[in-house]
Amino acid sequence: MQAIVTKYIPPTNHRPARIKATAMAGSVTISYDYANYHEWPFRKAAQALCDKFGWDWEMTGGSLPDGSIVWVKLP
């Protein structure tokens, strides 16, 4: 099992804000969706990573002191 770490990447002069989801297998970065903030963009990024690798997980998340959110597979 791999944990997924999601982290906010602030906007720059050339790129909008993003959320990056990273696991041992790889990573994926999605745009921060301000219009649908209620859908929790960190969960959407974790789900995008699961979709990329074909993982069919039911997951739960928790925050770390640095502001990252970690997602793990429920048993």
For each residue, the residues with C-beta under 8 A, 3 or more apart:
1: 72 73
2: 23 24 25
3: 23 70 71 72
4: 21 22 23 46 49 50 59 70 71 72
5: 21 22 23 64 68 69 70 71
6: 19 20 21 22 42 43 45 46 61 68 69 70 71
7: 19 20 22 67 68 69
8: 17 18 19 32 42 67
9: 17 18 19 20 29
10: 17
11: 15 16 17
12: 15
13:
14:
15: 11 12 18
16: 11 31 32
17: 8 9 10 11 31 32 34
18: 8 9 15 29 30 31 32
19: 6 7 8 9 29 30 32 41 42 44 45
20: 6 7 9 27 28 29 45
21: 4 5 6 27 28 29 30 45 46 48 49 71
22: 4 5 6 7 26 27 49
23: 2 3 4 5 26 27 49
24: 2
25: 2 53
26: 22 23 49 52 53
27: 20 21 22 23 49
28: 20 21 45 48 49 52
29: 9 18 19 20 21 45
30: 18 19 21 33 41 44 45 48
31: 16 17 18
32: 8 16 17 18 19 41
33: 30 36 37 39 41 44
34: 17 37
35:
36: 33 39 41
37: 33 34 40 41
38:
39: 33 36 43 44
40: 37 43 44
41: 19 30 32 33 36 37 44 45
42: 6 8 19 45 46 61 69
43: 6 39 40 46 47 61 71
44: 19 30 33 39 40 41 47 48
45: 6 19 20 21 28 29 30 41 42 48 49
46: 4 6 21 42 43 49 50 59 61 69 71
47: 43 44 50 51
48: 21 28 30 44 45 51 52
49: 4 21 22 23 26 27 28 45 46 52 53 55
50: 4 46 47 53 54 55 56 57 59
51: 47 48 54 55
52: 26 28 48 49
53: 25 26 49 50
54: 50 51
55: 49 50 51
56: 50
57: 50 73 74
58: 73 74
59: 4 46 50 71 72 73 74
60: 71 72 74
61: 6 42 43 46 69 70 71 72
62: 69 70
63: 67 68 69 70
64: 5 67 68 69 70
65:
66:
67: 7 8 63 64
68: 5 6 7 63 64
69: 5 6 7 42 46 61 62 63 64
70: 3 4 5 6 61 62 63 64
71: 3 4 5 6 21 43 46 59 60 61
72: 1 3 4 59 60 61
73: 1 57 58 59
74: 57 58 59 60
75:
